[in-house]
Amino acid sequence: MPQIARWPRFVGETLRLSVSALRGWGPRQVLTAVVAATGIAVVMGLATVLIPTSSAATP
């Protein structure tokens, strides 16, 4: 049970460290991350639409 009690503190510390690291990013790094995330989302979306599931493929 003690690990569960420390979990919110651990998450808060992780988020603070993440935000402080992201504040150090320059505009090019932010743009690259946005373009990469968008590209991945498009590829996953296309794969989801174009590749039918097994239940949809059977009549």
C-alpha distance matrix in Angstrom:
0.0 3.8 5.5 5.3 6.6 9.1 10.2 13.0 14.3 14.6 16.4 18.6 19.6 20.4 22.5 24.3 25.2 26.4 28.6 30.1 31.0 32.6 34.6 36.4 37.7 41.3 43.1 43.9 40.3 39.3 42.2 41.4 37.8 39.1 41.8 39.6 37.0 39.9 41.5 38.4 38.0 41.6 41.5 38.5 40.2 43.4 41.9 40.1 43.4 45.8 43.9 43.9 41.2 42.3 42.3 44.5 46.9 47.9 50.3
3.8 0.0 3.8 5.4 5.1 6.4 8.8 11.5 11.9 12.3 14.8 16.6 17.1 18.4 20.7 22.1 22.8 24.5 26.6 27.7 28.8 30.6 32.5 34.1 35.7 39.4 41.4 42.3 38.7 37.9 41.0 40.3 36.8 38.3 41.1 39.0 36.6 39.6 41.3 38.4 38.1 41.9 41.9 39.1 40.9 44.2 42.8 41.2 44.6 46.9 45.2 45.5 43.0 44.3 44.5 46.6 48.9 50.1 52.6
5.5 3.8 0.0 3.8 5.4 5.2 6.3 9.8 10.4 9.8 12.1 14.5 14.9 15.5 18.0 19.7 20.2 21.5 23.9 25.2 25.9 27.7 29.8 31.3 32.7 36.4 38.4 39.1 35.5 34.7 37.7 36.8 33.3 34.9 37.7 35.4 33.0 36.2 37.7 34.7 34.6 38.4 38.3 35.5 37.5 40.7 39.2 37.9 41.3 43.5 41.8 42.3 39.9 41.3 41.7 43.6 45.9 47.2 49.9
5.3 5.4 3.8 0.0 3.8 5.4 5.2 8.0 9.9 10.0 11.2 13.6 15.0 15.5 17.4 19.4 20.5 21.4 23.5 25.2 26.1 27.5 29.6 31.5 32.6 36.3 37.9 38.8 35.3 34.1 37.0 36.4 32.8 33.9 36.8 34.7 32.0 34.9 36.7 33.8 33.3 37.0 37.1 34.2 35.8 39.2 37.9 36.2 39.5 41.9 40.4 40.6 38.2 39.7 39.8 41.6 44.1 45.4 47.9
6.6 5.1 5.4 3.8 0.0 3.8 5.6 7.1 8.2 9.6 11.3 12.7 14.1 15.6 17.2 18.7 20.1 21.5 23.2 24.7 26.1 27.6 29.2 31.2 32.8 36.4 38.2 39.4 36.0 34.7 37.8 37.5 33.9 35.1 38.1 36.3 33.7 36.6 38.6 35.9 35.3 39.1 39.5 36.7 38.2 41.7 40.6 38.9 42.1 44.7 43.3 43.6 41.3 43.0 43.0 44.7 47.3 48.6 51.0
9.1 6.4 5.2 5.4 3.8 0.0 3.8 5.8 5.5 6.3 8.8 10.2 10.8 12.4 14.5 15.7 16.8 18.5 20.3 21.5 22.8 24.6 26.2 28.0 29.7 33.4 35.4 36.5 33.0 32.0 35.3 34.9 31.4 32.8 35.9 34.0 31.7 34.8 36.7 34.1 33.9 37.7 38.0 35.5 37.2 40.6 39.6 38.3 41.5 44.0 42.7 43.3 41.2 43.1 43.4 44.9 47.3 49.0 51.5
10.2 8.8 6.3 5.2 5.6 3.8 0.0 3.8 5.5 5.0 6.2 8.6 9.9 10.5 12.3 14.3 15.4 16.4 18.4 20.1 21.1 22.5 24.5 26.4 27.6 31.3 33.0 34.1 30.6 29.4 32.5 32.0 28.4 29.7 32.7 30.8 28.3 31.3 33.2 30.6 30.2 34.0 34.4 31.8 33.5 36.9 35.9 34.5 37.7 40.2 39.0 39.6 37.6 39.5 39.8 41.3 43.7 45.4 47.9
13.0 11.5 9.8 8.0 7.1 5.8 3.8 0.0 3.8 5.4 5.1 6.1 8.6 9.8 10.6 12.3 14.3 15.2 16.5 18.4 20.0 21.0 22.6 25.0 26.4 29.9 31.5 32.9 29.6 28.0 31.2 31.2 27.6 28.6 31.8 30.3 27.7 30.5 32.8 30.4 29.8 33.6 34.3 31.9 33.2 36.8 36.2 34.7 37.7 40.4 39.5 40.1 38.3 40.5 40.6 41.8 44.4 46.2 48.5
14.3 11.9 10.4 9.9 8.2 5.5 5.5 3.8 0.0 3.8 5.5 5.1 6.2 8.6 9.9 10.6 12.4 14.2 15.5 16.6 18.4 20.1 21.3 23.4 25.2 28.8 30.8 32.3 29.0 27.8 31.2 31.2 27.8 29.1 32.4 31.0 28.7 31.7 33.9 31.7 31.4 35.2 36.0 33.8 35.3 38.8 38.3 37.1 40.1 42.7 41.9 42.8 41.1 43.4 43.7 44.8 47.3 49.2 51.6
14.6 12.3 9.8 10.0 9.6 6.3 5.0 5.4 3.8 0.0 3.8 5.5 5.2 6.1 8.7 10.0 10.7 12.2 14.3 15.5 16.6 18.4 20.2 21.9 23.5 27.2 29.2 30.3 26.9 25.9 29.3 28.9 25.5 27.1 30.3 28.5 26.4 29.6 31.5 29.2 29.2 33.0 33.5 31.4 33.2 36.6 35.8 34.9 38.1 40.4 39.5 40.6 38.9 41.1 41.8 42.9 45.2 47.2 49.8
16.4 14.8 12.1 11.2 11.3 8.8 6.2 5.1 5.5 3.8 0.0 3.8 5.5 5.0 6.1 8.6 9.9 10.4 12.3 14.3 15.3 16.4 18.4 20.5 21.6 25.2 26.9 28.1 24.7 23.4 26.6 26.4 22.9 24.1 27.3 25.7 23.3 26.4 28.5 26.3 26.0 29.8 30.5 28.4 30.0 33.4 32.9 31.8 34.9 37.4 36.7 37.7 36.2 38.6 39.1 40.1 42.4 44.6 47.1
18.6 16.6 14.5 13.6 12.7 10.2 8.6 6.1 5.1 5.5 3.8 0.0 3.8 5.4 5.2 6.2 8.7 9.9 10.7 12.4 14.3 15.4 16.7 19.0 20.7 24.2 25.9 27.6 24.4 23.0 26.4 26.6 23.3 24.4 27.9 26.7 24.4 27.3 29.8 27.9 27.6 31.3 32.3 30.4 31.8 35.3 35.2 34.1 37.0 39.6 39.2 40.3 39.0 41.6 42.0 42.7 45.2 47.4 49.8
19.6 17.1 14.9 15.0 14.1 10.8 9.9 8.6 6.2 5.2 5.5 3.8 0.0 3.8 5.5 5.1 6.2 8.6 10.0 10.7 12.4 14.3 15.6 17.3 19.3 23.0 25.2 26.7 23.4 22.5 26.1 26.1 23.0 24.6 28.0 26.6 24.8 28.0 30.2 28.4 28.5 32.2 33.0 31.4 33.1 36.4 36.2 35.5 38.5 40.9 40.4 41.8 40.5 43.1 43.8 44.5 46.8 49.1 51.7
20.4 18.4 15.5 15.5 15.6 12.4 10.5 9.8 8.6 6.1 5.0 5.4 3.8 0.0 3.8 5.5 5.2 6.1 8.7 10.0 10.6 12.3 14.4 15.9 17.3 21.1 23.1 24.2 20.8 19.9 23.4 23.0 19.8 21.6 24.8 23.2 21.4 24.7 26.7 24.8 25.1 28.8 29.5 27.8 29.8 33.0 32.6 32.1 35.2 37.4 36.9 38.4 37.3 39.9 40.7 41.4 43.6 46.0 48.6
22.5 20.7 18.0 17.4 17.2 14.5 12.3 10.6 9.9 8.7 6.1 5.2 5.5 3.8 0.0 3.8 5.4 5.0 6.1 8.6 9.8 10.5 12.3 14.6 15.8 19.3 21.0 22.5 19.3 17.9 21.3 21.4 18.2 19.5 22.9 21.8 19.8 22.8 25.2 23.6 23.5 27.2 28.3 26.7 28.3 31.6 31.6 31.0 33.8 36.3 36.1 37.6 36.7 39.5 40.2 40.6 42.9 45.4 47.8
24.3 22.1 19.7 19.4 18.7 15.7 14.3 12.3 10.6 10.0 8.6 6.2 5.1 5.5 3.8 0.0 3.8 5.4 5.2 6.2 8.6 10.0 10.7 13.0 15.0 18.5 20.6 22.4 19.4 18.3 21.9 22.4 19.5 21.0 24.5 23.7 22.0 25.0 27.4 26.2 26.3 29.8 31.1 29.8 31.3 34.6 34.8 34.3 37.1 39.5 39.5 41.1 40.3 43.2 43.9 44.2 46.4 49.1 51.5
25.2 22.8 20.2 20.5 20.1 16.8 15.4 14.3 12.4 10.7 9.9 8.7 6.2 5.2 5.4 3.8 0.0 3.8 5.5 5.2 6.2 8.7 10.0 11.3 13.3 17.0 19.5 20.9 17.7 17.2 20.9 20.8 18.2 20.3 23.5 22.4 21.2 24.4 26.5 25.2 25.8 29.3 30.2 29.2 31.1 34.1 34.1 34.0 36.9 39.0 38.9 40.8 40.0 42.9 43.9 44.3 46.2 49.0 51.5
26.4 24.5 21.5 21.4 21.5 18.5 16.4 15.2 14.2 12.2 10.4 9.9 8.6 6.1 5.0 5.4 3.8 0.0 3.8 5.5 5.2 6.2 8.7 10.3 11.3 15.0 17.0 18.2 14.8 14.0 17.6 17.5 14.6 16.6 19.8 18.7 17.4 20.6 22.7 21.5 22.1 25.5 26.5 25.6 27.4 30.4 30.6 30.5 33.3 35.4 35.4 37.4 36.8 39.8 40.8 41.0 43.0 45.8 48.3
28.6 26.6 23.9 23.5 23.2 20.3 18.4 16.5 15.5 14.3 12.3 10.7 10.0 8.7 6.1 5.2 5.5 3.8 0.0 3.8 5.4 5.1 6.2 8.9 10.3 13.6 15.4 17.3 14.5 13.1 16.8 17.5 14.8 16.2 19.7 19.4 18.0 20.8 23.3 22.6 22.8 26.1 27.5 26.8 28.2 31.3 31.9 31.7 34.2 36.5 36.9 38.8 38.5 41.6 42.5 42.4 44.5 47.4 49.7
30.1 27.7 25.2 25.2 24.7 21.5 20.1 18.4 16.6 15.5 14.3 12.4 10.7 10.0 8.6 6.2 5.2 5.5 3.8 0.0 3.8 5.5 5.2 6.9 9.5 12.8 15.4 17.3 14.7 14.1 17.9 18.5 16.4 18.3 21.6 21.2 20.4 23.3 25.6 25.0 25.7 28.8 30.1 29.7 31.3 34.2 34.7 34.8 37.3 39.5 39.8 41.9 41.6 44.7 45.8 45.7 47.7 50.6 53.0
31.0 28.8 25.9 26.1 26.1 22.8 21.1 20.0 18.4 16.6 15.3 14.3 12.4 10.6 9.8 8.6 6.2 5.2 5.4 3.8 0.0 3.8 5.5 5.5 7.3 11.0 13.8 15.0 12.0 12.0 15.8 15.8 13.9 16.3 19.2 18.5 18.2 21.3 23.2 22.6 23.7 26.8 27.7 27.5 29.4 32.1 32.5 32.9 35.5 37.4 37.7 40.0 39.8 42.9 44.2 44.1 45.8 48.9 51.4
32.6 30.6 27.7 27.5 27.6 24.6 22.5 21.0 20.1 18.4 16.4 15.4 14.3 12.3 10.5 10.0 8.7 6.2 5.1 5.5 3.8 0.0 3.8 5.3 5.3 8.9 10.9 12.4 9.5 8.7 12.5 13.0 11.0 12.9 16.1 15.9 15.4 18.2 20.4 20.1 21.0 23.9 25.2 25.2 26.8 29.4 30.2 30.6 32.9 34.9 35.5 37.8 37.9 41.1 42.3 42.0 43.8 46.9 49.3
34.6 32.5 29.8 29.6 29.2 26.2 24.5 22.6 21.3 20.2 18.4 16.7 15.6 14.4 12.3 10.7 10.0 8.7 6.2 5.2 5.5 3.8 0.0 3.8 5.5 8.2 10.4 12.8 10.9 10.0 13.7 15.0 13.5 15.0 18.2 18.6 18.3 20.7 23.0 23.2 23.9 26.6 28.2 28.3 29.7 32.3 33.4 33.7 35.9 37.9 38.7 41.0 41.2 44.5 45.6 45.1 47.0 50.2 52.5
36.4 34.1 31.3 31.5 31.2 28.0 26.4 25.0 23.4 21.9 20.5 19.0 17.3 15.9 14.6 13.0 11.3 10.3 8.9 6.9 5.5 5.3 3.8 0.0 3.8 6.5 9.8 11.6 9.7 10.2 13.7 14.4 13.7 15.8 18.5 18.7 19.0 21.6 23.5 23.8 25.0 27.5 28.8 29.2 30.9 33.3 34.2 34.9 37.1 38.9 39.6 42.2 42.5 45.7 47.1 46.6 48.2 51.5 53.9
37.7 35.7 32.7 32.6 32.8 29.7 27.6 26.4 25.2 23.5 21.6 20.7 19.3 17.3 15.8 15.0 13.3 11.3 10.3 9.5 7.3 5.3 5.5 3.8 0.0 3.8 6.7 8.0 5.9 6.6 10.0 10.7 10.2 12.4 14.9 15.2 15.9 18.3 20.0 20.6 22.0 24.3 25.6 26.3 27.9 30.1 31.1 32.1 34.1 35.7 36.6 39.3 39.9 43.2 44.6 44.0 45.5 48.8 51.2
41.3 39.4 36.4 36.3 36.4 33.4 31.3 29.9 28.8 27.2 25.2 24.2 23.0 21.1 19.3 18.5 17.0 15.0 13.6 12.8 11.0 8.9 8.2 6.5 3.8 0.0 3.8 5.5 5.4 6.4 8.8 10.1 10.9 12.6 14.5 15.6 16.8 18.6 20.2 21.4 22.8 24.6 26.1 27.3 28.7 30.5 31.9 33.1 34.8 36.3 37.5 40.4 41.2 44.6 46.1 45.2 46.6 50.0 52.3
43.1 41.4 38.4 37.9 38.2 35.4 33.0 31.5 30.8 29.2 26.9 25.9 25.2 23.1 21.0 20.6 19.5 17.0 15.4 15.4 13.8 10.9 10.4 9.8 6.7 3.8 0.0 3.8 5.5 5.1 6.1 8.5 9.9 10.6 12.2 14.1 15.4 16.4 18.2 20.0 21.1 22.5 24.3 25.8 26.8 28.5 30.2 31.4 32.8 34.3 35.9 38.7 39.8 43.3 44.7 43.5 44.9 48.4 50.6
43.9 42.3 39.1 38.8 39.4 36.5 34.1 32.9 32.3 30.3 28.1 27.6 26.7 24.2 22.5 22.4 20.9 18.2 17.3 17.3 15.0 12.4 12.8 11.6 8.0 5.5 3.8 0.0 3.8 5.4 5.1 6.0 8.6 9.9 10.4 12.0 14.1 15.2 16.2 18.1 19.8 20.9 22.4 24.1 25.5 26.8 28.4 30.0 31.4 32.5 34.0 37.1 38.3 41.8 43.5 42.2 43.3 46.9 49.2
40.3 38.7 35.5 35.3 36.0 33.0 30.6 29.6 29.0 26.9 24.7 24.4 23.4 20.8 19.3 19.4 17.7 14.8 14.5 14.7 12.0 9.5 10.9 9.7 5.9 5.4 5.5 3.8 0.0 3.8 5.4 5.1 6.2 8.6 9.9 10.4 12.2 14.1 15.2 16.4 18.2 19.9 21.1 22.4 24.0 25.7 26.9 28.3 30.2 31.4 32.5 35.5 36.4 39.8 41.5 40.5 41.7 45.2 47.6
39.3 37.9 34.7 34.1 34.7 32.0 29.4 28.0 27.8 25.9 23.4 23.0 22.5 19.9 17.9 18.3 17.2 14.0 13.1 14.1 12.0 8.7 10.0 10.2 6.6 6.4 5.1 5.4 3.8 0.0 3.8 5.4 5.1 6.2 8.6 9.9 10.6 12.2 14.2 15.4 16.5 18.3 20.0 21.1 22.3 24.3 25.8 26.8 28.5 30.1 31.4 34.1 35.1 38.5 39.9 38.9 40.3 43.8 46.0
42.2 41.0 37.7 37.0 37.8 35.3 32.5 31.2 31.2 29.3 26.6 26.4 26.1 23.4 21.3 21.9 20.9 17.6 16.8 17.9 15.8 12.5 13.7 13.7 10.0 8.8 6.1 5.1 5.4 3.8 0.0 3.8 5.5 5.1 6.1 8.5 9.9 10.5 12.1 14.2 15.3 16.4 18.3 19.9 20.9 22.4 24.3 25.6 26.9 28.2 29.9 32.8 34.1 37.6 39.1 37.7 39.0 42.6 44.7
41.4 40.3 36.8 36.4 37.5 34.9 32.0 31.2 31.2 28.9 26.4 26.6 26.1 23.0 21.4 22.4 20.8 17.5 17.5 18.5 15.8 13.0 15.0 14.4 10.7 10.1 8.5 6.0 5.1 5.4 3.8 0.0 3.8 5.5 5.2 6.0 8.5 9.8 10.4 12.1 14.1 15.3 16.4 18.2 19.7 21.0 22.4 24.1 25.7 26.7 28.1 31.1 32.4 35.8 37.5 36.3 37.4 41.0 43.3
37.8 36.8 33.3 32.8 33.9 31.4 28.4 27.6 27.8 25.5 22.9 23.3 23.0 19.8 18.2 19.5 18.2 14.6 14.8 16.4 13.9 11.0 13.5 13.7 10.2 10.9 9.9 8.6 6.2 5.1 5.5 3.8 0.0 3.8 5.5 5.1 6.0 8.5 9.8 10.5 12.1 14.2 15.4 16.4 18.0 19.9 21.1 22.3 24.2 25.6 26.7 29.5 30.4 33.8 35.4 34.4 35.7 39.2 41.5
39.1 38.3 34.9 33.9 35.1 32.8 29.7 28.6 29.1 27.1 24.1 24.4 24.6 21.6 19.5 21.0 20.3 16.6 16.2 18.3 16.3 12.9 15.0 15.8 12.4 12.6 10.6 9.9 8.6 6.2 5.1 5.5 3.8 0.0 3.8 5.5 5.2 6.1 8.5 10.0 10.5 12.2 14.3 15.4 16.2 18.2 20.0 20.9 22.4 24.0 25.5 28.2 29.3 32.9 34.2 32.9 34.4 37.9 40.0
41.8 41.1 37.7 36.8 38.1 35.9 32.7 31.8 32.4 30.3 27.3 27.9 28.0 24.8 22.9 24.5 23.5 19.8 19.7 21.6 19.2 16.1 18.2 18.5 14.9 14.5 12.2 10.4 9.9 8.6 6.1 5.2 5.5 3.8 0.0 3.8 5.5 5.1 6.1 8.6 9.9 10.5 12.3 14.2 15.1 16.4 18.3 19.8 21.0 22.2 23.9 26.9 28.4 31.9 33.5 32.0 33.1 36.7 38.8
39.6 39.0 35.4 34.7 36.3 34.0 30.8 30.3 31.0 28.5 25.7 26.7 26.6 23.2 21.8 23.7 22.4 18.7 19.4 21.2 18.5 15.9 18.6 18.7 15.2 15.6 14.1 12.0 10.4 9.9 8.5 6.0 5.1 5.5 3.8 0.0 3.8 5.4 5.1 6.2 8.6 9.9 10.6 12.2 14.1 15.4 16.5 18.2 20.0 21.0 22.1 25.2 26.4 29.8 31.6 30.5 31.4 35.0 37.4
37.0 36.6 33.0 32.0 33.7 31.7 28.3 27.7 28.7 26.4 23.3 24.4 24.8 21.4 19.8 22.0 21.2 17.4 18.0 20.4 18.2 15.4 18.3 19.0 15.9 16.8 15.4 14.1 12.2 10.6 9.9 8.5 6.0 5.2 5.5 3.8 0.0 3.8 5.4 5.2 6.1 8.6 10.0 10.6 12.1 14.2 15.4 16.3 18.3 19.9 20.9 23.6 24.5 28.0 29.5 28.4 29.8 33.2 35.6
39.9 39.6 36.2 34.9 36.6 34.8 31.3 30.5 31.7 29.6 26.4 27.3 28.0 24.7 22.8 25.0 24.4 20.6 20.8 23.3 21.3 18.2 20.7 21.6 18.3 18.6 16.4 15.2 14.1 12.2 10.5 9.8 8.5 6.1 5.1 5.4 3.8 0.0 3.8 5.5 5.1 6.2 8.7 9.9 10.4 12.2 14.2 15.2 16.4 18.0 19.7 22.4 23.8 27.4 28.7 27.2 28.6 32.1 34.2
41.5 41.3 37.7 36.7 38.6 36.7 33.2 32.8 33.9 31.5 28.5 29.8 30.2 26.7 25.2 27.4 26.5 22.7 23.3 25.6 23.2 20.4 23.0 23.5 20.0 20.2 18.2 16.2 15.2 14.2 12.1 10.4 9.8 8.5 6.1 5.1 5.4 3.8 0.0 3.8 5.4 5.1 6.2 8.6 9.8 10.6 12.3 14.1 15.4 16.3 17.9 21.0 22.6 26.1 27.9 26.3 27.2 30.9 33.1
38.4 38.4 34.7 33.8 35.9 34.1 30.6 30.4 31.7 29.2 26.3 27.9 28.4 24.8 23.6 26.2 25.2 21.5 22.6 25.0 22.6 20.1 23.2 23.8 20.6 21.4 20.0 18.1 16.4 15.4 14.2 12.1 10.5 10.0 8.6 6.2 5.2 5.5 3.8 0.0 3.8 5.4 5.2 6.1 8.4 9.9 10.6 12.1 14.2 15.3 16.2 19.1 20.2 23.6 25.5 24.4 25.3 28.9 31.3
38.0 38.1 34.6 33.3 35.3 33.9 30.2 29.8 31.4 29.2 26.0 27.6 28.5 25.1 23.5 26.3 25.8 22.1 22.8 25.7 23.7 21.0 23.9 25.0 22.0 22.8 21.1 19.8 18.2 16.5 15.3 14.1 12.1 10.5 9.9 8.6 6.1 5.1 5.4 3.8 0.0 3.8 5.5 5.2 5.9 8.5 9.9 10.4 12.2 14.0 15.3 17.7 18.8 22.4 23.8 22.5 23.9 27.4 29.5
41.6 41.9 38.4 37.0 39.1 37.7 34.0 33.6 35.2 33.0 29.8 31.3 32.2 28.8 27.2 29.8 29.3 25.5 26.1 28.8 26.8 23.9 26.6 27.5 24.3 24.6 22.5 20.9 19.9 18.3 16.4 15.3 14.2 12.2 10.5 9.9 8.6 6.2 5.1 5.4 3.8 0.0 3.8 5.5 5.0 6.1 8.5 9.7 10.5 11.9 13.9 16.6 18.5 22.1 23.5 21.7 22.8 26.4 28.4
41.5 41.9 38.3 37.1 39.5 38.0 34.4 34.3 36.0 33.5 30.5 32.3 33.0 29.5 28.3 31.1 30.2 26.5 27.5 30.1 27.7 25.2 28.2 28.8 25.6 26.1 24.3 22.4 21.1 20.0 18.3 16.4 15.4 14.3 12.3 10.6 10.0 8.7 6.2 5.2 5.5 3.8 0.0 3.8 5.4 5.2 6.1 8.6 10.0 10.4 11.7 14.9 16.7 20.1 22.1 20.5 21.1 24.8 27.1
38.5 39.1 35.5 34.2 36.7 35.5 31.8 31.9 33.8 31.4 28.4 30.4 31.4 27.8 26.7 29.8 29.2 25.6 26.8 29.7 27.5 25.2 28.3 29.2 26.3 27.3 25.8 24.1 22.4 21.1 19.9 18.2 16.4 15.4 14.2 12.2 10.6 9.9 8.6 6.1 5.2 5.5 3.8 0.0 3.8 5.5 5.1 6.1 8.6 9.9 10.4 13.1 14.2 17.7 19.4 18.2 19.3 22.8 25.3
40.2 40.9 37.5 35.8 38.2 37.2 33.5 33.2 35.3 33.2 30.0 31.8 33.1 29.8 28.3 31.3 31.1 27.4 28.2 31.3 29.4 26.8 29.7 30.9 27.9 28.7 26.8 25.5 24.0 22.3 20.9 19.7 18.0 16.2 15.1 14.1 12.1 10.4 9.8 8.4 5.9 5.0 5.4 3.8 0.0 3.8 5.4 5.1 6.2 8.5 10.1 12.2 13.8 17.5 18.6 16.9 18.3 21.8 23.8
43.4 44.2 40.7 39.2 41.7 40.6 36.9 36.8 38.8 36.6 33.4 35.3 36.4 33.0 31.6 34.6 34.1 30.4 31.3 34.2 32.1 29.4 32.3 33.3 30.1 30.5 28.5 26.8 25.7 24.3 22.4 21.0 19.9 18.2 16.4 15.4 14.2 12.2 10.6 9.9 8.5 6.1 5.2 5.5 3.8 0.0 3.8 5.4 5.1 5.8 8.2 11.0 13.4 16.9 18.4 16.3 17.0 20.7 22.7
41.9 42.8 39.2 37.9 40.6 39.6 35.9 36.2 38.3 35.8 32.9 35.2 36.2 32.6 31.6 34.8 34.1 30.6 31.9 34.7 32.5 30.2 33.4 34.2 31.1 31.9 30.2 28.4 26.9 25.8 24.3 22.4 21.1 20.0 18.3 16.5 15.4 14.2 12.3 10.6 9.9 8.5 6.1 5.1 5.4 3.8 0.0 3.8 5.5 5.2 5.6 8.9 10.8 14.1 16.2 14.6 15.0 18.7 21.2
40.1 41.2 37.9 36.2 38.9 38.3 34.5 34.7 37.1 34.9 31.8 34.1 35.5 32.1 31.0 34.3 34.0 30.5 31.7 34.8 32.9 30.6 33.7 34.9 32.1 33.1 31.4 30.0 28.3 26.8 25.6 24.1 22.3 20.9 19.8 18.2 16.3 15.2 14.1 12.1 10.4 9.7 8.6 6.1 5.1 5.4 3.8 0.0 3.8 5.8 5.8 7.4 8.7 12.4 13.8 12.2 13.5 17.0 19.3
43.4 44.6 41.3 39.5 42.1 41.5 37.7 37.7 40.1 38.1 34.9 37.0 38.5 35.2 33.8 37.1 36.9 33.3 34.2 37.3 35.5 32.9 35.9 37.1 34.1 34.8 32.8 31.4 30.2 28.5 26.9 25.7 24.2 22.4 21.0 20.0 18.3 16.4 15.4 14.2 12.2 10.5 10.0 8.6 6.2 5.1 5.5 3.8 0.0 3.8 5.8 7.0 9.5 13.1 14.0 11.5 12.7 16.3 17.9
45.8 46.9 43.5 41.9 44.7 44.0 40.2 40.4 42.7 40.4 37.4 39.6 40.9 37.4 36.3 39.5 39.0 35.4 36.5 39.5 37.4 34.9 37.9 38.9 35.7 36.3 34.3 32.5 31.4 30.1 28.2 26.7 25.6 24.0 22.2 21.0 19.9 18.0 16.3 15.3 14.0 11.9 10.4 9.9 8.5 5.8 5.2 5.8 3.8 0.0 3.8 6.2 9.5 12.6 14.2 11.7 11.7 15.5 17.4
43.9 45.2 41.8 40.4 43.3 42.7 39.0 39.5 41.9 39.5 36.7 39.2 40.4 36.9 36.1 39.5 38.9 35.4 36.9 39.8 37.7 35.5 38.7 39.6 36.6 37.5 35.9 34.0 32.5 31.4 29.9 28.1 26.7 25.5 23.9 22.1 20.9 19.7 17.9 16.2 15.3 13.9 11.7 10.4 10.1 8.2 5.6 5.8 5.8 3.8 0.0 3.8 6.6 9.4 11.7 9.9 9.6 13.3 15.9
43.9 45.5 42.3 40.6 43.6 43.3 39.6 40.1 42.8 40.6 37.7 40.3 41.8 38.4 37.6 41.1 40.8 37.4 38.8 41.9 40.0 37.8 41.0 42.2 39.3 40.4 38.7 37.1 35.5 34.1 32.8 31.1 29.5 28.2 26.9 25.2 23.6 22.4 21.0 19.1 17.7 16.6 14.9 13.1 12.2 11.0 8.9 7.4 7.0 6.2 3.8 0.0 3.8 6.5 8.1 6.1 6.2 9.9 12.4
41.2 43.0 39.9 38.2 41.3 41.2 37.6 38.3 41.1 38.9 36.2 39.0 40.5 37.3 36.7 40.3 40.0 36.8 38.5 41.6 39.8 37.9 41.2 42.5 39.9 41.2 39.8 38.3 36.4 35.1 34.1 32.4 30.4 29.3 28.4 26.4 24.5 23.8 22.6 20.2 18.8 18.5 16.7 14.2 13.8 13.4 10.8 8.7 9.5 9.5 6.6 3.8 0.0 3.8 5.5 5.3 6.3 9.1 12.0
42.3 44.3 41.3 39.7 43.0 43.1 39.5 40.5 43.4 41.1 38.6 41.6 43.1 39.9 39.5 43.2 42.9 39.8 41.6 44.7 42.9 41.1 44.5 45.7 43.2 44.6 43.3 41.8 39.8 38.5 37.6 35.8 33.8 32.9 31.9 29.8 28.0 27.4 26.1 23.6 22.4 22.1 20.1 17.7 17.5 16.9 14.1 12.4 13.1 12.6 9.4 6.5 3.8 0.0 3.8 5.5 5.2 6.6 10.2
42.3 44.5 41.7 39.8 43.0 43.4 39.8 40.6 43.7 41.8 39.1 42.0 43.8 40.7 40.2 43.9 43.9 40.8 42.5 45.8 44.2 42.3 45.6 47.1 44.6 46.1 44.7 43.5 41.5 39.9 39.1 37.5 35.4 34.2 33.5 31.6 29.5 28.7 27.9 25.5 23.8 23.5 22.1 19.4 18.6 18.4 16.2 13.8 14.0 14.2 11.7 8.1 5.5 3.8 0.0 3.8 5.5 5.7 8.3
44.5 46.6 43.6 41.6 44.7 44.9 41.3 41.8 44.8 42.9 40.1 42.7 44.5 41.4 40.6 44.2 44.3 41.0 42.4 45.7 44.1 42.0 45.1 46.6 44.0 45.2 43.5 42.2 40.5 38.9 37.7 36.3 34.4 32.9 32.0 30.5 28.4 27.2 26.3 24.4 22.5 21.7 20.5 18.2 16.9 16.3 14.6 12.2 11.5 11.7 9.9 6.1 5.3 5.5 3.8 0.0 3.8 5.6 7.4
46.9 48.9 45.9 44.1 47.3 47.3 43.7 44.4 47.3 45.2 42.4 45.2 46.8 43.6 42.9 46.4 46.2 43.0 44.5 47.7 45.8 43.8 47.0 48.2 45.5 46.6 44.9 43.3 41.7 40.3 39.0 37.4 35.7 34.4 33.1 31.4 29.8 28.6 27.2 25.3 23.9 22.8 21.1 19.3 18.3 17.0 15.0 13.5 12.7 11.7 9.6 6.2 6.3 5.2 5.5 3.8 0.0 3.8 6.5
47.9 50.1 47.2 45.4 48.6 49.0 45.4 46.2 49.2 47.2 44.6 47.4 49.1 46.0 45.4 49.1 49.0 45.8 47.4 50.6 48.9 46.9 50.2 51.5 48.8 50.0 48.4 46.9 45.2 43.8 42.6 41.0 39.2 37.9 36.7 35.0 33.2 32.1 30.9 28.9 27.4 26.4 24.8 22.8 21.8 20.7 18.7 17.0 16.3 15.5 13.3 9.9 9.1 6.6 5.7 5.6 3.8 0.0 3.8
50.3 52.6 49.9 47.9 51.0 51.5 47.9 48.5 51.6 49.8 47.1 49.8 51.7 48.6 47.8 51.5 51.5 48.3 49.7 53.0 51.4 49.3 52.5 53.9 51.2 52.3 50.6 49.2 47.6 46.0 44.7 43.3 41.5 40.0 38.8 37.4 35.6 34.2 33.1 31.3 29.5 28.4 27.1 25.3 23.8 22.7 21.2 19.3 17.9 17.4 15.9 12.4 12.0 10.2 8.3 7.4 6.5 3.8 0.0
